[in-house]
């Protein structure tokens, strides 16, 4: 049965400032690089697959964690497309749209939760079909949706799965049920 080890990329200047970072391709900060190196030894030594978002911050985290030589880029692992809200913080968005909620409203010019879920569902299907142990390097909101979809929940339920930079989460099975084994460790 499949086990998926999810790794959120290390911190960037934008993530530290709370800026929505979807398609902007920015590097890890010095703290993010150090946290990515600290992942070595905490990840499976010989996974059956390593999947990574094409964004630089995820690729760098994968490389610094010691799995870059095995990685396959998967475009479905890109972060939520924040459209017009790219680079903005939630307080900046709420200055003009006070009741905005990413999980309910999505982003103008970007994606809705359902659109992100469609990508996450494709990743889940590939992971289940492949079997074995996979390590997945990606982004906070995308991984939260992926965790929700793995557990059979609507994508909006990813809102309750807080995820810090350079953390590890594990998706697995209990008998025939897909479960979240650990989260945000």
N, C-alpha and C positions, 0 to 999 in steps of 0.2 A: 504494500500500500504506500501511497505517496506521503511524504513528509515535506512540507515547504517551510524553509527557514527564511523569514522576511527580514531584510535589513534596510532601515531608512538611512539615507545618505547622511554624512556628517554635516555639521553646521556650515552655513555660508553667512556672509554679511547680511544678506536679505532675510534669511530665516531667523537670525539673531534679532533683527529689527521687527520681525512679525510681518514682513512684506510677502504678499502672495507671489510665489515664484513658480510659474508654470513652464512656459516655453523659453523664458530668458535663460540663456546658458551661461551661468556664472560658476566660478570655481569655489572650492571649499576655502573656508578661512583657515588660519593657522590652527585654531582650536578644532575645527572640523577635521583637518588632516591628522592631528594627534589622536582624536577620538576614533578615526577610521583605522589607524595603525593599532590601536588598543583592541580592535575586534579580532585581531589574529589570535588564534588559540581558542577563541570562543565559538568559532564556526566549524562545521564538519570539515575534516581534513581532506576527504576525497568524496565530494558530492557527485551524484550522477549527472547533474546539470547545474550550470550557473547562468542565470538570466539577469540582464541588466538593462535599465532604461538607457536610451541614447544620450541623455543629458550628462554633461561633463561632471557634475557633482556626484552623480551615481557611479559613473565609470571610475572616477578617481577613488571613491570609497571602496569599490570592488578591488581595484589594483592595490591600494594601501592595505587592505585587509588580507591580501595574499592570494586572491582568486582571479585576478585579472587575466591570467594566461588561459583560463578555462571558460571565460565569459562569452555568451552569445547575446548580442543586442536584440532586444525585443521592443519594437515601437509601441506595442500596447501598454508598456510599463511607463510611458511618459506621464508626467504629473497632470492633474486637472488643468484644462485650458481655462485660465481666468479671464481671457478676452480683454474687455475694457478695464478690468480691475487688476490686470497684471502690474505688479510692483507697488500696489497700494496696500495699506494696512486696513484691517477691519474698521477701526475708528475713522479713518479717512473715508471709507466707503459709506459708513453710516452717517457721516456729516451731511450727505445729500440723499441718502436712502436709509432712514433711521431703523426700519424694521428688517433690513436685509439679513438673510441667513443663507449661507452658501449651500447647505444641504437641501433646503427647500426651494431656493430661488435660482441656483446656478449663477451664471455670469453672462451679462450681455456681451455678445460677440464671442463668447466662449462656450463651455459645455455645461450641461445639466448633470445631476447625479445619475440619471438613467443612461446618459451617453457614456459617462465614465464607467458605469456598471457593465455596459456592453463590452468594453475593452477588458475589464476585469474578468468577466465571464469567459472570454476567450482564453485568458491566461489560466484560469482554473481548469478549464477543459483540457488544455495542453498538459498541465501538471498531472492531472488525474490519469490521462491516457499514457503518459510516459512512465509513471510509477517511480519508485526510488526516492532518493533525497535530492531536493533541489534547493539552491540558495538563490534568492531573488533580491536584487538591489534596486531600490526605487525610491519613491517620494511619499511624504506623509499622508496627504489626502488620498492619493491613489491606493496606497497600501491599506488605509482604513476601509476603503470601499472593497478592496480585495478580501480583507478579513471578514467583512460582513457577508459578502457573496459566498465565500467558502463555507460559512456557517449556515447558508440558506436564508439569510436575512435580506430585507430590502436595502439598497445602497445607502439610503438616508440613515440607517442605523449605524453606519460607520462613524457618525457624529459622536458616539459614546466611546469610541476606541481611541483615546488620546495616544499620540505617538511622538516621542522625542527624537531628536537627531541622534544618529549612530546607535540606535537600539536594535535589539533582536526580538523577533516574535516567531512563534512556531505554530504552524497549522498541521493538524494530523487527523487521526481517526480514533474513535472509540467504537469498537465493533464495526458496523457498517455506516456509522454516522460521522460526517466530517465535523471536527471540533477545533476550537482554538485552544491549544495546549498551554501556551504562555504568551504574554503580551507585554511589550514595552519594557523589556529587560536589558 
